[in-house]
Amino acid sequence: MEMKKRINLELRDRAPEEVTELVLDNCLCVNGEIEGLNDTFKKLEFLSMANVELSSLARLPSLNKLRKLELSDNIISGGLEVLAEKCPNLTYLNLSGNKIKDLSTVEALMEMKMMKRKRKMKLVHLKDMRKRRRKKRRTRMRMKMKQAQNWEREKRRWASHT
């Protein structure tokens, strides 16, 4: 099912302005971009787009109330900077199973969140990234994340869930 059709199905005769949660998992997105999602989803707090073959976040609308974003099992490799601009209240981001090669992409997002917004992202879930140099990436990520409060507590909590 295409993403536009899935959004219409998930609305269930509600106006987009009323929706607080939207789950679009396993639908198809054309050309690897978001379609059908627009600025009318003003109250959206949770958005899940897992396994939709998403490669770009360039068409992500401004979602000022969005707190949780699930982007696991897609083909995203960069362009995460757009999240800091369009989702200023984001506190949870799951990027597991994506094709992120350069950890600096995620680090830049974390620094923008901590420095500019004075908000701390609780967790950036990066499980199942490329296995090559995995241990080295985790070590670098831990070193950068020492700035964030409650990092160890969040890490233990999510380790117990997997």
DSSP file (Angstrom, degrees, kcal/mol; ACC not computed):
  #  RESIDUE AA STRUCTURE BP1 BP2  ACC     N-H-->O    O-->H-N    N-H-->O    O-->H-N    TCO  KAPPA ALPHA  PHI   PSI    X-CA   Y-CA   Z-CA
    1    1 A M              0   0    0      0, 0.0    27,-3.0     0, 0.0     2,-0.1   0.000 360.0 360.0 360.0 137.9    0.0    0.0    0.0
    2    2 A E  B  >  -a   28   0A   0     25,-0.2     4,-2.3     1,-0.1    27,-0.2  -0.345 360.0-113.8 -74.4 157.3    1.3    3.5   -0.9
    3    3 A M  H  > S+     0   0    0     25,-2.0     4,-2.4     1,-0.2     5,-0.2   0.881 113.5  53.6 -61.6 -41.8    2.0    6.0    1.9
    4    4 A K  H  > S+     0   0    0      1,-0.2     4,-2.0     2,-0.2    -1,-0.2   0.927 111.5  45.7 -59.9 -45.4   -0.7    8.4    0.8
    5    5 A K  H  > S+     0   0    0      1,-0.2     4,-2.2     2,-0.2    -1,-0.2   0.892 111.3  52.9 -64.9 -39.4   -3.4    5.7    1.0
    6    6 A R  H  X S+     0   0    0     -4,-2.3     4,-2.6     2,-0.2    -1,-0.2   0.893 107.1  51.9 -64.4 -39.4   -2.1    4.5    4.3
    7    7 A I  H  X S+     0   0    0     -4,-2.4     4,-1.5     2,-0.2    -1,-0.2   0.929 110.0  48.9 -62.3 -44.9   -2.3    8.0    5.8
    8    8 A N  H  X S+     0   0    0     -4,-2.0     4,-0.7     1,-0.2     5,-0.4   0.889 112.5  48.8 -61.8 -38.7   -5.9    8.3    4.6
    9    9 A L  H >< S+     0   0    0     -4,-2.2     3,-0.7     1,-0.2    -2,-0.2   0.907 110.5  50.1 -66.4 -42.3   -6.7    4.8    6.1
   10   10 A E  H 3< S+     0   0    0     -4,-2.6    -1,-0.2     1,-0.2    -2,-0.2   0.730  97.7  68.6 -70.4 -22.7   -5.0    5.7    9.5
   11   11 A L  H >< S-     0   0    0     -4,-1.5     3,-0.8    -5,-0.2    -1,-0.2   0.850  81.7-162.3 -65.7 -33.1   -7.0    9.0    9.7
   12   12 A R  T << S-     0   0    0     -4,-0.7    -3,-0.1    -3,-0.7     3,-0.1   0.921  70.9 -46.5  49.5  55.5  -10.2    7.0   10.3
   13   13 A D  T 3  S+     0   0    0     -5,-0.4     2,-0.3     1,-0.2    -1,-0.3   0.733 111.7 125.3  61.4  26.4  -12.5    9.9    9.5
   14   14 A R    <   -     0   0    0     -3,-0.8    -1,-0.2     2,-0.0    -3,-0.0  -0.807  66.2-109.2-108.0 155.4  -10.6   12.3   11.6
   15   15 A A    >>  -     0   0    0     -2,-0.3     3,-2.0     1,-0.1     4,-0.6  -0.575  27.7-119.8 -76.9 145.9   -9.1   15.6   10.6
   16   16 A P  G >4 S+     0   0    0      0, 0.0     3,-0.6     0, 0.0    27,-0.4   0.788 112.0  65.6 -57.3 -26.8   -5.3   15.7   10.3
   17   17 A E  G 34 S+     0   0    0      1,-0.2    26,-0.2    24,-0.2    24,-0.1   0.708 100.9  50.3 -67.9 -19.0   -5.3   18.5   13.0
   18   18 A E  G <4 S+     0   0    0     -3,-2.0     2,-0.2    24,-0.1    -1,-0.2   0.629  84.5 105.7 -93.4 -16.3   -6.7   16.0   15.6
   19   19 A V    <<  +     0   0    0     -4,-0.6    24,-0.3    -3,-0.6     3,-0.1  -0.472  33.3 169.5 -75.4 130.7   -4.2   13.1   15.1
   20   20 A T        +     0   0    0      1,-0.3    25,-3.0    -2,-0.2    26,-2.0   0.633  69.5  38.8-109.3 -23.1   -1.5   12.7   17.8
   21   21 A E  E     -b   46   0B   0     24,-0.2     2,-0.4    23,-0.2    -1,-0.3  -0.991  60.5-179.6-130.9 138.2   -0.2    9.3   16.6
   22   22 A L  E     -b   47   0B   0     24,-2.1    26,-2.5    -2,-0.4     2,-0.6  -0.962   6.5-168.6-141.6 120.7    0.5    8.0   13.1
   23   23 A V  E     +b   48   0B   0     -2,-0.4    26,-0.2    24,-0.2    24,-0.1  -0.939  16.3 163.1-113.7 114.9    1.8    4.6   12.2
   24   24 A L    >   +     0   0    0     24,-3.4     3,-1.3    -2,-0.6    25,-0.1   0.011  22.0 156.2-116.8  24.4    2.9    4.1    8.6
   25   25 A D  T 3   +     0   0    0      1,-0.2    26,-0.2    23,-0.1     3,-0.1  -0.194  63.2   6.8 -58.6 141.7    5.0    1.0    9.0
   26   26 A N  T 3  S+     0   0    0     24,-2.6    -1,-0.2     1,-0.2     2,-0.2   0.590  93.6 125.7  64.8  16.1    5.6   -1.3    6.0
   27   27 A C    <   -     0   0    0     -3,-1.3     2,-0.4    23,-0.3   -25,-0.2  -0.507  63.3-103.1 -93.0 173.6    3.9    0.9    3.4
   28   28 A L  B     -a    2   0A   0    -27,-3.0   -25,-2.0    -2,-0.2     2,-0.5  -0.809  25.2-161.4-101.9 134.8    5.6    2.0    0.2
   29   29 A C    >   -     0   0    0     23,-1.0     3,-1.0    -2,-0.4     2,-0.3  -0.956  24.0-122.6-111.8 135.4    7.1    5.4   -0.4
   30   30 A V  G >  S-     0   0    0     -2,-0.5     3,-1.6     1,-0.2    23,-0.0  -0.567  88.7  -3.9 -78.5 133.4    7.7    6.5   -3.9
   31   31 A N  G 3  S-     0   0    0     -2,-0.3    -1,-0.2     1,-0.3     3,-0.1   0.676 120.5 -74.0  59.1  21.1   11.3    7.5   -4.8
   32   32 A G  G <  S+     0   0    0     -3,-1.0    23,-2.3     1,-0.2    24,-1.8   0.703 104.0 116.8  71.9  19.5   12.4    7.1   -1.2
   33   33 A E  S <  S-     0   0    0     -3,-1.6     2,-0.2    21,-0.2    -1,-0.2  -0.844  71.5-100.0-122.0 157.7   10.6   10.3    0.0
   34   34 A I        -     0   0    0     22,-0.4     2,-0.4    -2,-0.3    -5,-0.1  -0.535  43.1-180.0 -73.1 135.1    7.8   11.1    2.3
   35   35 A E        +     0   0    0     -2,-0.2     3,-0.1     1,-0.0    25,-0.0  -0.999  56.6  21.1-139.7 142.6    4.5   11.7    0.6
   36   36 A G  S    S+     0   0    0     -2,-0.4     2,-0.5     1,-0.3    -1,-0.0   0.244  90.2 109.6  89.3 -13.2    1.0   12.6    1.9
   37   37 A L        +     0   0    0     22,-0.1    -1,-0.3     2,-0.0     2,-0.2  -0.846  44.8 160.3 -97.4 128.1    2.3   14.0    5.2
   38   38 A N    >   -     0   0    0     -2,-0.5     3,-1.4    -3,-0.1    -3,-0.0  -0.735  54.7 -79.7-139.3-174.6    2.0   17.8    5.5
   39   39 A D  T 3  S+     0   0    0      1,-0.3    -2,-0.0    -2,-0.2    21,-0.0   0.534 107.5  82.5 -69.6  -7.6    1.9   20.7    7.9
   40   40 A T  T 3   +     0   0    0      1,-0.2     2,-1.9     2,-0.1    -1,-0.3   0.649  68.3  85.2 -74.4 -12.4   -1.8   20.1    8.8
   41   41 A F    X   +     0   0    0     -3,-1.4     3,-0.9     1,-0.2    -1,-0.2  -0.482  54.3 153.7 -83.4  67.0   -0.7   17.4   11.3
   42   42 A K  T 3   +     0   0    0     -2,-1.9    23,-0.4     1,-0.2    -1,-0.2   0.770  66.4  44.2 -72.6 -28.6   -0.2   20.0   14.0
   43   43 A K  T 3  S+     0   0    0    -27,-0.4     2,-0.2   -24,-0.3    -1,-0.2   0.311  77.5 135.8 -99.7   8.6   -0.8   17.8   17.1
   44   44 A L    <   +     0   0    0     -3,-0.9   -24,-0.2     1,-0.2    21,-0.2  -0.404  16.6 162.3 -64.6 121.3    1.3   14.9   15.9
   45   45 A E        +     0   0    0    -25,-3.0    22,-2.6     1,-0.3    23,-2.4   0.654  64.1  39.5-110.9 -26.1    3.5   13.6   18.8
   46   46 A F  E     +bc  21  68B   0    -26,-2.0   -24,-2.1    21,-0.2     2,-0.4  -0.993  60.7 175.8-132.1 126.7    4.4   10.1   17.6
   47   47 A L  E     -bc  22  69B   0     21,-2.2    23,-2.7    -2,-0.4     2,-0.5  -0.993   6.6-170.6-132.8 126.1    5.3    9.1   14.0
   48   48 A S  E     +bc  23  70B   0    -26,-2.5   -24,-3.4    -2,-0.4    23,-0.2  -0.968  17.0 162.0-120.6 120.9    6.4    5.7   12.9
   49   49 A M    >   +     0   0    0     21,-3.2     3,-0.5    -2,-0.5     2,-0.3  -0.494  21.3 162.6-129.8  60.6    7.7    5.0    9.4
   50   50 A A  T 3   +     0   0    0      1,-0.2   -24,-2.6    21,-0.1   -23,-0.3  -0.651  64.3   0.8 -85.6 136.6    9.5    1.7    9.9
   51   51 A N  T 3  S+     0   0    0     21,-2.3    -1,-0.2    -2,-0.3    23,-0.2   0.918  85.0 127.6  56.6  51.9   10.4   -0.3    6.8
   52   52 A V  S <  S-     0   0    0     -3,-0.5   -23,-1.0    20,-0.2   -20,-0.2   0.241  79.2-111.3-116.5  10.3    9.0    2.0    4.2
   53   53 A E        +     0   0    0     20,-0.5     2,-0.4     1,-0.2    21,-0.1   0.851  55.5 172.3  60.2  38.3   12.2    2.2    2.0
   54   54 A L        +     0   0    0     -5,-0.2    21,-2.0     1,-0.1    -1,-0.2  -0.639  17.3 166.6 -79.9 128.5   12.7    5.8    3.0
   55   55 A S        +     0   0    0    -23,-2.3    22,-0.6    -2,-0.4     2,-0.4   0.536  61.4  40.2-116.7 -13.0   16.0    7.3    1.8
   56   56 A S        -     0   0    0    -24,-1.8   -22,-0.4    20,-0.1    -1,-0.2  -0.995  45.3-166.3-142.3 143.1   15.4   11.1    2.4
   57   57 A L    >   +     0   0    0     -2,-0.4     3,-1.7    21,-0.2   -24,-0.1   0.175  62.7 110.6-106.2  14.2   13.8   13.3    5.0
   58   58 A A  T 3  S+     0   0    0      1,-0.3    -1,-0.1    24,-0.0   -25,-0.1   0.810  77.6  48.6 -61.9 -31.8   13.9   16.3    2.8
   59   59 A R  T 3  S+     0   0    0     -3,-0.2    -1,-0.3     2,-0.0   -22,-0.1   0.195  78.3 128.9 -96.5  16.8   10.0   16.4    2.4
   60   60 A L    <   -     0   0    0     -3,-1.7   -22,-0.1     1,-0.1     3,-0.1  -0.578  55.1-134.9 -70.4 127.2    9.4   16.0    6.1
   61   61 A P        -     0   0    0      0, 0.0     2,-0.5     0, 0.0   -23,-0.1  -0.273  33.0 -80.7 -77.2 170.1    6.9   18.8    7.1
   62   62 A S        +     0   0    0      1,-0.1     2,-0.4    25,-0.0    25,-0.2  -0.612  48.7 177.8 -71.5 120.4    7.3   21.0   10.2
   63   63 A L    >   +     0   0    0     23,-2.8     3,-1.3    -2,-0.5    26,-0.3  -0.765   3.5 176.0-126.9  82.7    6.0   18.9   13.1
   64   64 A N  T 3  S+     0   0    0     -2,-0.4    25,-0.3     1,-0.3    -1,-0.1   0.742  78.2  45.5 -65.7 -26.4    6.5   21.1   16.1
   65   65 A K  T 3  S+     0   0    0    -23,-0.4    -1,-0.3   -21,-0.2     2,-0.2   0.432  80.2 125.2 -97.1   0.5    4.9   18.8   18.7
   66   66 A L    <   +     0   0    0     -3,-1.3    23,-0.3     1,-0.2   -21,-0.2  -0.429  23.3 163.2 -66.1 125.7    6.6   15.6   17.5
   67   67 A R        +     0   0    0    -22,-2.6    24,-2.7     1,-0.3    25,-2.1   0.716  61.5  42.2-111.4 -35.8    8.4   13.8   20.3
   68   68 A K  E     -cd  46  92B   0    -23,-2.4   -21,-2.2    23,-0.2     2,-0.4  -0.963  59.2-178.6-123.0 131.0    9.0   10.3   19.1
   69   69 A L  E     -cd  47  93B   0     23,-2.1    25,-2.1    -2,-0.4     2,-0.6  -0.981   8.7-163.3-131.8 120.3   10.1    9.4   15.6
   70   70 A E  E     +cd  48  94B   0    -23,-2.7   -21,-3.2    -2,-0.4    25,-0.1  -0.907  23.5 155.1-106.1 112.9   10.6    5.8   14.5
   71   71 A L        +     0   0    0     23,-2.2     3,-0.5    -2,-0.6     5,-0.2  -0.038  22.8 148.4-126.1  29.5   12.6    5.4   11.3
   72   72 A S        +     0   0    0      1,-0.2   -21,-2.3     3,-0.1    25,-0.2  -0.259  57.9  18.9 -70.6 154.6   14.0    1.9   11.7
   73   73 A D  S    S+     0   0    0     23,-2.7   -20,-0.5   -23,-0.2    -1,-0.2   0.861  92.6 118.8  56.8  45.6   14.8   -0.5    8.7
   74   74 A N  S    S-     0   0    0     -3,-0.5    -1,-0.2    22,-0.3   -19,-0.1  -0.474  74.3-108.1-117.0-166.5   14.9    2.1    6.0
   75   75 A I        +     0   0    0    -21,-2.0     2,-0.3    -2,-0.2    23,-0.1  -0.106  59.6 146.5-119.9  34.7   17.8    3.2    3.7
   76   76 A I        +     0   0    0     -5,-0.2    23,-1.2     1,-0.1   -20,-0.1  -0.544  14.6 167.3 -73.2 131.7   18.6    6.5    5.2
   77   77 A S        -     0   0    0    -22,-0.6    24,-0.5     1,-0.3    25,-0.4   0.464  61.0 -27.8-123.3  -6.6   22.3    7.4    5.0
   78   78 A G  S    S+     0   0    0    -23,-0.3    -1,-0.3    22,-0.1   -21,-0.2  -0.965  80.7  99.7-179.6-168.8   22.3   11.1    5.9
   79   79 A G    >   +     0   0    0     -2,-0.3     3,-0.8   -23,-0.1   -22,-0.2   0.773  43.2 139.1  77.1  27.4   20.4   14.4    5.9
   80   80 A L  T >>  +     0   0    0      1,-0.2     3,-1.7     2,-0.1     4,-0.5   0.592  49.0  86.3 -79.9  -9.8   19.3   14.2    9.5
   81   81 A E  H >> S+     0   0    0      1,-0.3     3,-0.9     2,-0.2     4,-0.9   0.798  75.9  69.6 -60.0 -28.0   20.0   17.9   10.1
   82   82 A V  H <> S+     0   0    0     -3,-0.8     4,-2.6     1,-0.2     5,-0.3   0.763  87.5  66.7 -62.6 -25.2   16.5   18.6    8.8
   83   83 A L  H <> S+     0   0    0     -3,-1.7     4,-2.2     1,-0.2    -1,-0.2   0.873  94.7  55.5 -65.1 -37.3   15.1   17.0   12.0
   84   84 A A  H << S+     0   0    0     -3,-0.9    -1,-0.2    -4,-0.5    -2,-0.2   0.852 115.1  39.3 -64.4 -34.0   16.5   19.8   14.2
   85   85 A E  H  < S+     0   0    0     -4,-0.9    -2,-0.2    -3,-0.2    -1,-0.2   0.908 125.0  33.7 -80.6 -45.1   14.7   22.4   12.2
   86   86 A K  H  < S+     0   0    0     -4,-2.6   -23,-2.8     1,-0.2    -2,-0.2   0.647 125.2  38.1 -92.6 -16.1   11.4   20.6   11.5
   87   87 A C    ><  +     0   0    0     -4,-2.2     3,-1.5    -5,-0.3    -1,-0.2  -0.599  63.7 164.7-132.2  71.6   11.0   18.7   14.8
   88   88 A P  T 3  S+     0   0    0      0, 0.0   -24,-0.1     0, 0.0    -1,-0.1   0.705  75.2  49.8 -67.5 -20.3   12.3   20.9   17.6
   89   89 A N  T 3  S+     0   0    0    -26,-0.3     2,-0.2   -25,-0.3    -5,-0.1   0.180  75.9 139.6-103.7  17.5   10.7   18.9   20.4
   90   90 A L    <   +     0   0    0     -3,-1.5   -23,-0.2    -7,-0.2   -22,-0.2  -0.434  15.3 163.0 -65.8 126.1   12.0   15.5   19.3
   91   91 A T        +     0   0    0    -24,-2.7    31,-1.5     1,-0.3    32,-1.0   0.524  62.5  44.6-119.8 -13.2   13.2   13.4   22.3
   92   92 A Y  E     +de  68 123B   0    -25,-2.1   -23,-2.1    30,-0.2     2,-0.4  -0.996  57.7 172.3-137.1 130.9   13.3    9.9   20.8
   93   93 A L  E     -de  69 124B   0     30,-1.7    32,-2.3    -2,-0.4     2,-0.6  -0.981  13.1-162.8-140.2 124.5   14.7    8.8   17.5
   94   94 A N  E     +de  70 125B   0    -25,-2.1   -23,-2.2    -2,-0.4    32,-0.1  -0.939  20.1 160.6-111.3 116.9   15.2    5.2   16.3
   95   95 A L    >   +     0   0    0     30,-2.5     3,-1.2    -2,-0.6     5,-0.2   0.106  24.3 143.3-117.0  17.8   17.5    4.8   13.3
   96   96 A S  T 3   +     0   0    0      1,-0.2   -23,-2.7    29,-0.2   -22,-0.3  -0.301  65.5  21.6 -64.5 143.8   18.3    1.1   13.7
   97   97 A G  T 3  S+     0   0    0     30,-1.1    -1,-0.2     1,-0.2     2,-0.1   0.626  93.7 124.8  77.6  14.6   18.7   -0.8   10.4
   98   98 A N  S <  S-     0   0    0     -3,-1.2    -1,-0.2   -25,-0.2     2,-0.2  -0.432  72.4-108.5 -96.5 177.1   19.5    2.2    8.3
   99   99 A K        +     0   0    0    -23,-1.2     2,-0.6    -2,-0.1   -24,-0.1  -0.261  55.3 154.6-102.9  45.5   22.6    2.7    6.0
  100  100 A I        +     0   0    0     -5,-0.2    30,-0.5    -2,-0.2   -23,-0.1  -0.648  10.5 169.5 -77.0 117.0   24.3    5.3    8.1
  101  101 A K        +     0   0    0     -2,-0.6     2,-0.6   -24,-0.5    -1,-0.2   0.791  61.1  56.2 -96.3 -35.8   28.0    5.1    7.3
  102  102 A D    >   -     0   0    0    -25,-0.4     3,-1.5     1,-0.1     4,-0.5  -0.886  62.4-159.5-109.8 116.2   29.3    8.2    9.0
  103  103 A L  T >> S+     0   0    0     -2,-0.6     4,-2.2     1,-0.3     3,-0.5   0.705  85.2  77.4 -65.7 -19.7   28.6    8.7   12.7
  104  104 A S  H 3> S+     0   0    0      1,-0.2     4,-2.4     2,-0.2    -1,-0.3   0.769  84.0  65.6 -63.4 -23.8   29.2   12.4   12.4
  105  105 A T  H <> S+     0   0    0     -3,-1.5     4,-1.2     2,-0.2    -1,-0.2   0.938 108.5  37.5 -61.2 -46.9   25.7   12.7   10.9
  106  106 A V  H <> S+     0   0    0     -3,-0.5     4,-2.3    -4,-0.5    -2,-0.2   0.881 114.2  55.6 -73.1 -39.3   24.1   11.6   14.1
  107  107 A E  H  X S+     0   0    0     -4,-2.2     4,-2.6     1,-0.2     5,-0.2   0.892 105.1  53.0 -61.1 -40.0   26.6   13.5   16.3
  108  108 A A  H  X S+     0   0    0     -4,-2.4     4,-2.2     1,-0.2    -1,-0.2   0.897 108.8  50.1 -62.3 -39.9   25.8   16.7   14.5
  109  109 A L  H  X S+     0   0    0     -4,-1.2     4,-2.1     2,-0.2    -2,-0.2   0.919 111.3  48.5 -64.1 -43.7   22.1   16.2   15.2
  110  110 A M  H  X S+     0   0    0     -4,-2.3     4,-2.4     1,-0.2     5,-0.2   0.907 111.2  49.5 -64.3 -42.4   22.8   15.6   18.9
  111  111 A E  H  X S+     0   0    0     -4,-2.6     4,-2.8     1,-0.2     5,-0.5   0.898 110.1  51.1 -65.1 -39.5   25.0   18.7   19.2
  112  112 A M  H  X>S+     0   0    0     -4,-2.2     4,-1.3    -5,-0.2     5,-1.1   0.915 111.8  47.8 -62.8 -42.3   22.4   20.8   17.5
  113  113 A K  H  <5S+     0   0    0     -4,-2.1     6,-1.6     3,-0.2     4,-0.4   0.909 117.8  40.5 -64.8 -42.3   19.8   19.5   19.9
  114  114 A M  H  <5S+     0   0    0     -4,-2.4     4,-0.3     4,-0.2    -2,-0.2   0.895 124.2  33.5 -77.5 -39.6   21.9   20.1   23.0
  115  115 A M  H  <5S+     0   0    0     -4,-2.8    -3,-0.2    -5,-0.2    -2,-0.2   0.952 126.2  31.1 -84.2 -52.0   23.5   23.4   22.2
  116  116 A K  T  <5S+     0   0    0     -4,-1.3    -3,-0.2    -5,-0.5    -2,-0.1   0.891 128.9  33.5 -79.1 -39.6   20.9   25.3   20.2
  117  117 A R  S   <S-     0   0    0     -5,-1.1    -1,-0.2    -4,-0.4    -3,-0.2   0.585  90.3-136.5 -95.4 -10.8   17.7   24.1   21.7
  118  118 A K        +     0   0    0     -4,-0.3     2,-0.4     1,-0.2    -4,-0.2   0.736  68.6 118.8  58.5  22.3   18.9   23.5   25.3
  119  119 A R        -     0   0    0     -6,-1.6     2,-0.5   -31,-0.1    -1,-0.2  -0.892  59.2-137.9-115.7 149.1   17.0   20.2   25.1
  120  120 A K        -     0   0    0     -2,-0.4     2,-0.4    -3,-0.1   -10,-0.0  -0.923  12.1-132.9-111.8 126.5   18.5   16.8   25.5
  121  121 A M        -     0   0    0     -2,-0.5     3,-0.1   -11,-0.2   -30,-0.1  -0.617  14.4-147.5 -73.9 130.9   17.6   13.9   23.2
  122  122 A K  S    S-     0   0    0    -31,-1.5     2,-0.3    -2,-0.4   -30,-0.2   0.880  70.1  -3.9 -70.9 -38.9   17.0   10.9   25.4
  123  123 A L  E     -e   92   0B   0    -32,-1.0   -30,-1.7     2,-0.0     2,-0.6  -0.964  43.1-163.2-159.6 135.7   18.1    8.3   23.0
  124  124 A V  E     -e   93   0B   0     -2,-0.3     2,-0.6   -32,-0.2   -30,-0.2  -0.949  28.0-149.6-116.4 106.5   19.3    7.8   19.5
  125  125 A H  E     +e   94   0B   0    -32,-2.3   -30,-2.5    -2,-0.6   -29,-0.2  -0.667  27.9 164.2 -85.3 116.7   18.9    4.1   18.9
  126  126 A L    >   +     0   0    0     -2,-0.6     3,-0.9   -32,-0.1   -29,-0.2   0.054  17.6 148.3-121.2  23.8   21.5    2.9   16.4
  127  127 A K  T 3   +     0   0    0      1,-0.2   -30,-1.1   -31,-0.1    -2,-0.0  -0.265  64.4  23.9 -61.0 147.5   21.3   -0.9   16.8
  128  128 A D  T 3  S+     0   0    0    -32,-0.2    -1,-0.2     1,-0.1     3,-0.1   0.755  80.8 153.2  68.2  28.6   22.1   -3.0   13.8
  129  129 A M    <   -     0   0    0     -3,-0.9    -1,-0.1     1,-0.2   -30,-0.1  -0.229  65.9 -51.0 -70.1 176.8   24.2   -0.4   11.9
  130  130 A R        -     0   0    0    -30,-0.5    -1,-0.2   -32,-0.2    -2,-0.0  -0.245  52.5-135.1 -54.0 135.4   26.7   -1.8    9.6
  131  131 A K  S >  S+     0   0    0     -3,-0.1     3,-1.8     2,-0.1     4,-0.3   0.756  75.8 102.0 -69.3 -25.2   28.8   -4.4   11.3
  132  132 A R  T 3  S-     0   0    0      1,-0.3    -2,-0.0     2,-0.1     0, 0.0  -0.426 103.8  -6.4 -64.5 127.1   32.1   -3.1   10.0
  133  133 A R  T 3> S+     0   0    0     -2,-0.2     4,-1.9     1,-0.1    -1,-0.3   0.790  90.7 146.1  57.5  31.9   33.9   -1.1   12.6
  134  134 A R  H <>  +     0   0    0     -3,-1.8     4,-2.4     1,-0.2     5,-0.2   0.914  66.1  49.4 -64.8 -45.8   30.8   -1.4   14.9
  135  135 A K  H  > S+     0   0    0     -4,-0.3     4,-2.1     1,-0.2    -1,-0.2   0.902 110.6  50.8 -63.4 -41.0   32.7   -1.6   18.2
  136  136 A K  H  > S+     0   0    0      1,-0.2     4,-2.3     2,-0.2    -1,-0.2   0.896 110.2  50.2 -63.6 -40.6   34.7    1.5   17.3
  137  137 A R  H  X S+     0   0    0     -4,-1.9     4,-2.8     1,-0.2    -2,-0.2   0.912 109.0  51.2 -64.2 -42.5   31.6    3.5   16.4
  138  138 A R  H  X S+     0   0    0     -4,-2.4     4,-2.6     1,-0.2    -1,-0.2   0.914 109.5  50.7 -61.4 -41.4   29.9    2.5   19.7
  139  139 A T  H  X S+     0   0    0     -4,-2.1     4,-2.0     1,-0.2    -1,-0.2   0.930 112.4  45.8 -61.9 -45.9   32.9    3.7   21.6
  140  140 A R  H  X S+     0   0    0     -4,-2.3     4,-2.1     1,-0.2    -1,-0.2   0.901 112.0  52.3 -63.8 -39.8   32.9    7.0   19.8
  141  141 A M  H  X S+     0   0    0     -4,-2.8     4,-2.3     1,-0.2    -2,-0.2   0.916 108.5  50.3 -63.4 -42.9   29.2    7.4   20.3
  142  142 A R  H  X S+     0   0    0     -4,-2.6     4,-0.7     1,-0.2    -1,-0.2   0.904 108.8  52.4 -61.8 -40.6   29.4    6.7   24.0
  143  143 A M  H >< S+     0   0    0     -4,-2.0     3,-0.7     1,-0.2    -1,-0.2   0.911 113.0  43.9 -63.0 -41.6   32.2    9.3   24.4
  144  144 A K  H >< S+     0   0    0     -4,-2.1     3,-0.9     1,-0.2    -1,-0.2   0.849 110.2  55.8 -70.9 -33.5   30.1   12.0   22.6
  145  145 A M  H >< S+     0   0    0     -4,-2.3     3,-1.3     1,-0.2    -1,-0.2   0.516  77.5  92.5 -81.5  -3.7   26.9   11.1   24.5
  146  146 A K  T << S+     0   0    0     -3,-0.7    -1,-0.2    -4,-0.7    -2,-0.1   0.785  80.6  63.2 -58.8 -24.3   28.5   11.6   28.0
  147  147 A Q  T <  S+     0   0    0     -3,-0.9    -1,-0.3    -4,-0.2     2,-0.3   0.834  86.8  85.2 -68.1 -32.3   27.2   15.1   27.7
  148  148 A A  S X  S-     0   0    0     -3,-1.3     3,-1.0    -4,-0.2     2,-0.1  -0.520  85.0-118.6 -77.4 134.7   23.6   13.9   27.6
  149  149 A Q  T 3  S+     0   0    0     -2,-0.3    -1,-0.1     1,-0.2    -2,-0.1  -0.375  91.3  12.7 -68.9 149.0   21.9   13.3   31.0
  150  150 A N  T 3> S+     0   0    0     -4,-0.1     4,-2.4     1,-0.1    -1,-0.2   0.667  79.0 139.3  64.1  20.4   20.7    9.8   31.8
  151  151 A W  H <> S+     0   0    0     -3,-1.0     4,-2.4     1,-0.2     5,-0.2   0.940  72.3  46.4 -62.2 -47.6   22.5    8.2   28.9
  152  152 A E  H  > S+     0   0    0      1,-0.2     4,-2.3     2,-0.2    -1,-0.2   0.896 112.6  50.3 -63.8 -40.0   23.6    5.2   30.9
  153  153 A R  H  > S+     0   0    0      1,-0.2     4,-2.2     2,-0.2    -1,-0.2   0.927 112.5  46.2 -64.3 -44.8   20.1    4.7   32.4
  154  154 A E  H  X S+     0   0    0     -4,-2.4     4,-2.4     2,-0.2     5,-0.2   0.886 111.1  53.4 -64.2 -38.8   18.5    4.9   29.0
  155  155 A K  H  X S+     0   0    0     -4,-2.4     4,-2.0    -5,-0.2    -2,-0.2   0.922 110.4  46.2 -64.0 -44.3   21.1    2.5   27.5
  156  156 A R  H  X S+     0   0    0     -4,-2.3     4,-1.6     2,-0.2    -1,-0.2   0.899 111.4  52.7 -65.0 -40.3   20.4   -0.1   30.2
  157  157 A R  H  X S+     0   0    0     -4,-2.2     4,-0.6     1,-0.2    -2,-0.2   0.919 113.1  42.4 -62.4 -44.4   16.7    0.2   29.8
  158  158 A W  H  X S+     0   0    0     -4,-2.4     4,-0.9     1,-0.2     3,-0.4   0.803 109.1  58.8 -75.9 -27.6   16.8   -0.3   26.1
  159  159 A A  H  < S+     0   0    0     -4,-2.0     3,-0.4     1,-0.2    -1,-0.2   0.851 103.0  53.8 -66.8 -32.9   19.3   -3.2   26.4
  160  160 A S  H  < S+     0   0    0     -4,-1.6    -1,-0.2     1,-0.2    -2,-0.2   0.730 105.4  54.8 -74.0 -20.2   16.9   -5.0   28.6
  161  161 A H  H  <        0   0    0     -4,-0.6    -1,-0.2    -3,-0.4    -2,-0.2   0.699 360.0 360.0 -82.7 -20.8   14.1   -4.7   25.9
  162  162 A T     <        0   0    0     -4,-0.9    -1,-0.2    -3,-0.4    -2,-0.2   0.463 360.0 360.0 -95.8 360.0   16.2   -6.3   23.1
